[in-house]
Amino acid sequence: MLCRQVQEAVSDALAALDDDVLLDLWVVAVRAAPMGGPLVVVVSGARHAHPDEVLARLGRVAGYLRAEVASAITRKRVPMLAFELAPGDEVPA
């Protein structure tokens, strides 16, 4: 249930950003990392941008995305977020 809530919150937050690369993204999945690590947000859709640039931009807005998650979930602690590209999105077309 938490992963689904985070997926919805991150999707909504990405849609509100004024960033042409991040606006093209959609959240494919959110999964728990092993041993209590950050939640892994898997994104797809930025085929016109280099993968390193996509991940760097996500890193720059990670605090904002985490704040949006905090407002969407009812938990004492807000999970940290990590990002990865969906398989097939590693190489721009």
C-alpha distances in whole Angstrom, upper triangle without the diagonal:
4,5,5,6,9,10,11,12,14,15,17,18,20,22,23,25,29,29,30,28,25,25,25,22,19,15,15,12,10,11,11,15,17,18,16,17,16,13,14,14,16,19,21,24,27,29,32,31,32,29,30,30,27,25,28,27,23,24,26,24,21,22,21,18,17,18,17,13,15,16,12,10,11,12,15,15,14,13,16,16,18,19,20,22,21,24,27,26,28,31,32,34
4,5,5,6,9,10,11,12,14,15,16,18,20,21,23,27,26,28,26,23,23,24,21,18,14,15,12,9,9,9,13,15,16,13,14,12,10,12,12,15,17,20,23,25,28,31,30,30,27,28,28,25,23,25,24,20,21,23,20,18,18,18,15,13,15,14,10,11,13,10,8,9,9,13,12,10,10,13,13,15,16,18,20,20,23,26,25,27,30,31,33
4,5,5,6,9,10,10,12,14,15,16,18,20,21,25,24,26,24,20,21,21,18,15,11,11,8,5,6,7,11,14,16,13,13,11,8,9,9,11,14,17,20,22,25,27,26,27,23,24,25,22,20,22,22,18,19,21,19,16,18,18,14,13,15,14,10,13,14,12,10,13,12,15,14,12,10,12,11,13,13,15,17,16,19,22,21,23,26,27,29
4,5,5,6,9,10,11,12,14,15,17,19,20,24,24,25,23,20,20,20,17,14,10,11,8,7,9,11,15,17,19,17,17,15,11,12,11,12,14,16,19,22,24,27,27,27,24,26,26,22,21,24,23,19,21,23,20,18,19,18,15,14,16,14,11,14,14,11,10,13,14,17,16,14,13,15,14,15,15,17,18,17,20,23,22,24,27,28,29
4,5,5,6,9,10,11,12,14,16,17,19,23,23,24,23,20,19,20,17,15,12,13,11,9,11,13,16,19,20,17,17,15,12,13,12,14,15,18,21,23,26,28,27,28,25,26,26,23,22,24,22,19,20,22,18,16,17,16,13,12,13,11,8,10,11,7,7,10,11,15,14,12,12,14,13,16,16,18,19,19,22,25,24,26,29,29,31
4,5,5,6,8,10,10,12,14,15,17,20,20,22,20,17,17,18,15,13,10,12,9,7,10,11,14,17,19,16,15,12,9,10,9,11,13,16,18,20,23,26,24,25,22,23,23,19,18,20,19,15,16,18,15,13,14,13,9,9,11,9,6,9,10,8,8,11,12,14,13,10,9,11,9,12,13,15,17,17,20,23,21,23,26,26,29
4,6,5,6,9,10,11,12,14,16,19,19,20,18,15,15,16,12,9,6,8,7,6,9,12,15,18,20,18,17,14,10,10,7,9,10,13,15,17,20,23,22,23,20,22,21,18,17,19,18,14,16,18,15,14,15,14,11,11,13,11,9,12,13,10,11,14,15,18,17,14,12,13,11,12,12,13,14,14,18,20,18,20,23,24,26
4,6,5,6,9,10,11,13,15,18,19,20,19,15,15,16,13,10,8,10,10,10,13,15,18,22,24,21,20,17,13,14,11,12,12,15,16,18,22,24,23,25,22,24,23,19,19,21,19,16,18,20,16,15,16,14,11,12,13,10,9,12,12,9,10,14,16,19,18,15,15,16,14,16,15,17,17,17,20,22,21,23,26,25,27
4,5,5,6,9,10,11,13,17,17,19,18,15,14,16,14,12,10,13,12,11,14,16,18,22,23,20,19,16,13,14,11,13,13,16,18,19,23,24,23,25,22,23,22,19,18,20,18,14,16,17,14,12,13,11,8,9,10,6,5,9,9,6,9,12,14,17,16,12,13,14,12,14,14,17,18,18,22,24,22,24,27,26,28
4,5,5,6,9,10,11,14,14,16,15,11,12,13,10,9,7,11,10,10,13,15,17,21,22,20,18,14,12,11,8,11,10,13,15,16,19,21,20,21,19,19,18,15,14,16,14,11,13,14,11,10,11,10,6,8,10,7,7,10,11,10,11,15,16,18,17,13,12,12,10,12,11,13,14,15,19,21,19,20,23,23,25
4,5,5,6,9,10,14,14,15,14,10,10,11,8,6,6,9,10,11,14,17,19,23,25,23,21,17,14,14,10,11,9,11,12,14,17,19,19,20,19,20,19,15,15,17,15,12,15,16,13,13,15,12,9,12,13,10,10,14,14,12,14,18,19,22,20,17,16,16,13,14,13,14,14,15,18,20,17,20,22,21,23
4,6,5,7,9,13,14,15,15,12,10,12,11,9,10,13,14,14,18,20,22,26,28,25,23,20,17,17,13,15,13,15,15,17,20,21,21,23,21,23,21,17,18,19,16,14,17,17,13,14,15,12,9,12,12,9,10,13,12,10,13,17,19,22,20,17,17,17,15,17,16,18,18,18,22,23,21,23,25,24,26
4,5,5,7,11,12,14,14,10,10,12,11,11,11,14,15,15,18,20,22,25,27,24,22,18,16,16,13,15,13,15,16,16,20,21,20,21,20,21,19,16,16,17,14,11,14,13,10,10,11,8,6,9,10,7,9,12,11,11,14,17,19,21,19,16,16,16,13,15,14,17,17,19,22,24,21,23,25,24,26
4,5,5,9,9,10,10,6,6,9,7,8,9,13,14,14,18,20,21,25,27,25,22,19,16,15,12,13,11,12,12,12,16,17,16,18,17,18,16,12,13,14,11,9,12,12,9,10,12,10,8,11,12,10,11,15,15,14,17,20,21,23,22,18,17,16,14,15,13,15,15,16,20,20,17,19,21,20,22
4,6,8,9,10,11,8,6,8,8,9,11,14,16,17,20,23,25,28,31,28,26,22,20,19,15,15,13,13,13,13,17,17,17,20,19,20,18,15,16,17,14,13,16,16,12,14,16,13,11,15,15,12,14,17,16,15,18,22,24,26,24,21,21,20,17,18,16,18,17,18,22,22,19,21,23,21,23
4,7,9,11,12,10,8,11,12,12,14,17,19,19,23,25,26,30,32,29,27,23,21,20,17,18,16,17,16,16,20,20,19,22,21,22,19,16,18,18,14,14,16,15,12,14,14,11,11,14,13,11,14,16,15,15,18,22,23,25,24,20,21,20,18,19,18,20,20,21,25,25,22,24,26,24,25
4,6,8,10,7,7,10,11,13,14,18,19,20,23,25,26,30,31,29,26,22,21,20,17,18,15,16,15,14,18,18,16,19,18,19,16,14,15,15,11,11,14,12,9,12,13,10,10,14,14,12,15,17,17,17,20,23,25,26,24,21,21,20,17,18,17,19,19,20,24,24,21,22,24,22,24
4,7,9,8,7,11,12,15,17,21,22,23,26,28,29,33,34,32,29,25,24,23,20,20,17,18,16,15,18,17,16,18,19,19,16,14,16,15,12,13,15,13,11,15,16,13,13,17,17,15,18,21,20,21,24,27,28,30,28,24,24,23,20,21,19,21,20,22,25,25,22,23,24,21,23
4,6,5,6,9,10,13,16,19,21,22,25,27,27,31,33,31,28,24,23,21,18,18,15,15,14,11,15,13,12,15,15,15,12,11,13,12,9,10,13,11,10,14,16,13,14,17,18,17,19,22,22,22,25,28,29,31,28,25,24,22,19,19,17,18,17,20,23,22,18,20,20,18,20
4,6,5,7,9,13,16,19,21,22,26,28,29,32,35,33,30,26,24,22,19,18,15,14,12,9,12,10,10,13,14,15,12,11,14,14,11,12,15,14,13,16,19,17,16,20,21,20,22,25,24,24,27,31,32,33,31,27,26,24,21,21,18,18,17,19,21,20,17,18,18,15,17
4,6,6,7,11,14,16,19,20,23,25,26,29,32,30,27,23,22,19,16,15,12,11,9,6,9,8,7,10,11,12,9,7,10,11,8,10,13,13,12,15,18,16,15,19,20,19,21,24,24,24,26,30,30,32,30,26,24,22,19,18,15,15,13,15,18,17,13,14,15,12,14
4,5,5,9,11,14,16,17,20,22,23,27,29,27,24,20,19,17,13,13,10,10,9,7,11,11,10,12,12,13,10,7,10,11,7,8,11,11,10,12,15,13,12,15,17,15,17,20,21,20,22,26,27,28,26,22,21,19,16,15,12,13,12,14,17,17,14,15,16,14,17
4,5,8,11,14,17,18,21,24,25,29,31,29,27,23,21,19,15,15,11,11,9,9,12,12,12,15,15,16,14,11,13,14,11,11,15,14,12,15,17,15,13,17,18,16,18,21,21,20,23,26,27,30,27,24,23,21,18,18,15,16,15,16,19,19,15,18,18,16,18
4,7,10,12,16,18,21,24,25,29,31,30,27,23,21,19,15,14,10,8,6,6,9,9,10,13,13,15,13,10,13,15,12,12,16,16,15,17,19,18,16,19,21,19,20,23,23,22,24,28,29,31,29,26,24,23,19,18,15,15,13,14,16,15,12,15,15,13,14
4,7,9,12,14,17,20,21,25,28,26,23,20,18,15,11,10,6,5,5,6,9,11,11,13,12,14,13,9,11,14,11,10,14,15,13,14,17,16,14,17,19,17,17,21,21,20,22,25,26,29,26,23,21,20,16,15,12,12,10,11,14,14,11,13,15,13,15
4,6,9,11,15,18,20,23,26,24,22,19,16,14,10,9,6,6,6,9,12,14,14,16,14,17,16,12,13,16,14,12,16,17,15,15,18,16,13,16,18,16,16,19,20,18,20,23,24,27,25,21,20,19,15,15,12,12,10,10,13,14,12,15,17,16,17
4,6,8,11,14,16,20,23,21,19,16,13,11,7,6,4,7,9,11,14,17,16,18,15,17,17,13,13,16,15,12,15,17,15,14,17,16,12,14,17,15,13,17,18,16,17,21,21,24,22,18,17,16,13,12,10,10,9,9,13,14,13,15,18,18,19
4,7,10,14,16,19,22,21,19,17,13,11,8,6,5,6,9,12,14,18,18,18,16,18,19,15,15,18,18,15,17,20,18,17,20,19,16,17,20,18,16,20,21,18,19,22,23,26,24,20,18,18,14,14,11,10,9,7,10,12,12,14,17,17,19
4,6,10,12,16,19,17,16,14,10,8,6,5,7,10,13,15,18,21,20,21,17,19,20,17,16,19,19,15,17,20,18,16,19,19,15,16,19,17,15,18,19,17,17,20,20,23,21,18,15,15,12,12,10,10,10,9,12,14,14,16,19,20,22
4,7,9,13,16,14,13,10,7,5,5,6,9,12,15,17,20,23,22,22,18,20,21,17,16,19,18,15,16,19,17,14,17,17,13,13,16,15,12,15,17,15,14,17,17,19,17,14,12,12,9,10,9,10,11,11,14,17,16,18,21,22,24
4,6,9,12,11,10,9,6,5,7,8,12,15,18,20,22,25,24,24,20,21,22,19,17,20,20,17,18,21,19,16,19,19,16,15,18,18,14,17,19,17,16,18,17,19,17,15,11,12,10,10,10,11,13,12,15,18,18,19,22,24,26
4,6,9,7,7,7,5,6,9,11,15,18,22,23,25,28,27,26,22,23,24,21,19,21,22,18,18,21,20,17,18,20,17,15,18,18,15,16,19,17,15,17,15,17,15,13,10,10,10,10,12,13,16,15,18,21,21,21,25,27,29
4,7,6,5,6,6,6,10,12,16,19,22,23,25,28,26,25,21,21,23,21,18,20,21,18,17,21,20,17,19,21,18,16,19,20,17,18,21,20,18,20,18,19,16,14,11,10,10,9,11,12,15,16,17,21,21,20,24,26,29
4,6,6,9,9,10,14,15,19,22,26,27,29,31,29,28,24,24,26,24,21,23,25,21,21,24,24,20,22,24,21,19,23,23,20,21,24,23,21,22,19,20,17,17,13,13,13,12,15,15,18,18,20,23,23,23,26,29,32
4,6,9,11,13,16,18,22,25,29,30,32,34,32,30,27,26,28,26,23,25,26,23,22,25,25,21,22,25,22,20,23,24,21,21,25,24,21,22,19,19,16,16,13,13,14,14,17,18,21,22,23,27,27,26,30,32,35
4,7,8,11,15,17,21,24,28,29,31,33,31,30,26,26,27,25,22,23,25,21,20,23,22,18,19,21,19,16,19,21,17,17,21,20,18,18,15,15,12,12,9,10,12,12,16,17,21,22,23,27,26,26,30,32,35
4,7,9,12,15,18,22,25,26,28,30,28,26,23,22,24,22,18,20,21,18,16,20,19,15,16,19,17,14,18,19,16,17,20,20,18,19,16,16,13,12,8,8,9,9,12,14,18,19,21,25,24,23,27,29,32
4,6,9,12,15,19,22,23,25,27,25,24,20,20,21,19,15,17,18,15,13,16,16,12,13,16,13,11,14,16,13,14,17,17,15,17,15,15,12,10,6,5,5,6,9,12,16,17,20,23,21,21,25,26,29
4,6,10,13,16,20,21,23,26,24,23,19,20,21,18,15,17,18,14,14,17,15,12,14,15,12,11,14,14,11,13,16,15,14,16,14,16,13,10,7,6,5,6,8,11,14,15,18,21,20,20,23,25,28
4,6,10,13,17,17,20,22,21,20,16,17,18,15,12,15,16,12,13,16,15,12,15,16,13,12,16,16,13,16,19,17,16,19,18,19,16,13,10,9,6,5,6,7,10,11,14,17,16,16,20,21,24
4,6,10,13,14,17,20,18,18,15,16,16,13,11,14,14,10,12,15,13,11,14,14,11,11,15,14,12,15,17,16,16,19,18,20,17,14,11,10,7,6,5,6,8,9,13,16,14,15,18,19,22
4,7,11,12,14,17,16,16,13,14,15,12,11,14,14,11,13,16,15,13,17,17,14,15,18,17,15,19,20,19,19,22,22,24,21,18,15,14,10,9,6,5,6,6,9,12,10,12,15,16,19
4,7,9,11,14,13,14,11,13,13,10,10,13,12,10,13,15,14,13,17,16,13,15,18,17,16,19,21,19,20,24,24,26,23,20,17,16,12,11,7,6,5,6,9,11,9,11,14,14,16
4,6,8,11,11,12,10,13,13,10,11,15,14,12,15,17,16,16,20,19,16,19,22,20,19,23,24,22,23,27,27,30,27,24,21,20,16,14,11,9,6,5,8,9,6,9,11,11,13
4,6,9,9,11,11,14,13,10,12,15,14,13,17,18,17,18,21,20,18,21,23,21,21,25,25,24,25,29,30,32,30,26,24,23,19,17,14,12,9,9,11,10,7,10,11,10,11
4,6,6,8,8,11,10,7,10,13,11,12,15,16,16,17,20,20,18,21,23,21,22,25,26,25,27,31,31,33,30,27,25,23,19,17,13,12,9,10,12,11,7,10,10,8,10
4,6,7,8,12,11,9,12,15,14,15,18,19,19,20,24,23,21,24,27,25,25,29,30,29,30,34,34,36,34,30,28,26,22,20,16,14,10,11,12,9,6,8,7,5,6
4,7,9,12,10,10,13,15,14,15,18,19,19,21,24,24,22,25,28,26,27,30,31,30,32,36,36,38,35,32,30,27,24,22,18,16,13,14,15,13,10,11,9,6,7
4,6,8,7,7,10,11,11,12,15,16,17,18,22,21,20,23,25,25,25,29,30,29,31,34,35,36,33,30,27,25,21,19,16,14,12,14,15,13,10,10,9,6,9
4,6,5,6,9,10,11,13,14,16,17,18,22,22,21,24,26,26,26,29,31,30,32,35,35,36,33,29,27,24,21,18,15,13,11,14,14,13,9,8,7,6,9
4,5,5,6,9,10,11,12,14,16,16,20,20,19,21,24,24,24,27,29,28,29,32,32,33,30,26,24,21,18,15,11,9,8,10,11,11,7,6,7,7,11
4,5,5,6,9,10,10,12,15,15,18,20,19,20,23,24,24,26,28,28,29,32,32,33,29,26,23,20,17,14,11,10,10,13,14,14,11,9,10,10,14
4,5,5,6,9,10,11,13,14,17,18,17,20,22,22,23,26,27,27,29,32,31,32,29,26,24,20,17,15,12,12,11,15,16,16,12,11,12,11,14
4,5,5,6,9,10,11,12,16,16,15,17,20,19,20,23,24,24,26,29,29,30,27,23,21,18,15,13,10,9,9,12,14,14,10,10,11,11,14
4,5,5,6,9,10,10,14,15,13,15,18,18,18,21,23,23,24,27,27,28,24,21,18,15,12,10,7,7,8,12,14,15,11,11,13,13,17
4,5,5,6,9,10,13,14,14,16,18,19,19,22,24,24,25,28,28,28,25,22,20,16,14,11,10,11,12,16,18,18,15,14,15,15,19
4,5,5,7,9,12,12,12,14,16,16,18,20,22,22,24,27,27,27,24,21,19,16,14,12,10,12,13,16,19,19,15,15,17,16,19
4,5,5,6,9,10,9,11,14,14,14,17,19,19,20,24,23,24,21,18,16,13,10,9,7,9,11,14,17,18,15,15,17,17,20
4,5,5,8,10,10,11,14,15,15,17,19,20,21,24,23,23,20,17,15,12,9,8,8,11,13,16,19,20,17,16,19,19,22
4,6,7,9,10,11,13,14,16,17,19,20,22,25,24,24,21,18,17,14,12,12,11,14,16,19,22,23,20,19,21,21,24
4,6,5,6,9,10,11,12,14,16,17,19,22,21,22,19,16,15,13,11,11,11,14,16,19,22,23,20,20,22,21,25
4,5,5,6,9,10,10,12,14,15,16,19,18,19,16,12,11,9,7,8,9,13,15,18,21,23,20,20,22,22,26
4,5,5,6,9,10,10,13,14,15,18,17,17,14,11,11,9,9,11,13,16,19,21,25,27,24,24,26,26,29
4,5,5,6,9,10,11,13,15,17,17,18,16,12,13,12,11,13,14,17,19,22,25,27,24,24,27,26,29
4,5,5,6,9,10,11,12,16,16,17,15,11,11,10,8,11,11,15,16,19,22,24,21,22,25,24,27
4,5,5,6,9,10,11,13,13,13,11,7,8,7,7,10,12,16,18,20,24,26,23,24,27,27,30
4,5,5,6,9,10,12,13,13,11,8,10,10,11,14,16,19,21,23,27,29,26,27,30,30,32
4,5,5,6,9,12,13,14,13,10,11,12,12,15,16,19,21,22,26,28,25,26,29,29,31
4,5,5,6,9,10,12,11,7,8,10,10,13,14,17,19,21,24,27,24,26,29,29,31
4,5,6,8,8,9,8,6,8,10,11,15,17,20,23,24,28,30,28,29,32,32,35
4,6,8,10,11,11,9,12,14,15,18,20,23,25,26,30,32,29,31,34,33,36
4,7,9,12,12,10,12,14,14,18,19,22,23,24,28,30,28,30,32,32,34
4,6,9,10,8,10,13,14,17,19,22,24,24,28,30,29,30,33,34,36
4,7,9,9,11,15,16,20,22,25,27,28,31,34,32,34,37,37,39
4,5,7,9,13,15,18,21,24,27,27,31,34,32,33,36,37,40
4,7,10,13,16,19,22,26,28,30,33,36,34,35,38,39,42
4,6,9,12,16,19,22,25,27,30,33,31,32,35,36,39
4,7,9,13,16,19,22,24,27,30,28,28,32,32,35
4,6,10,13,16,19,21,24,27,25,25,29,30,33
4,7,10,14,17,19,22,25,23,23,26,27,30
4,7,10,13,15,19,21,19,19,23,24,27
4,7,11,13,16,18,16,16,19,21,24
4,7,10,13,15,13,13,16,17,20
4,7,9,11,10,9,13,14,18
4,6,8,6,6,10,11,14
4,6,6,7,11,12,14
4,6,7,9,12,13
4,6,7,9,10
4,6,7,9
4,7,9
4,6
4
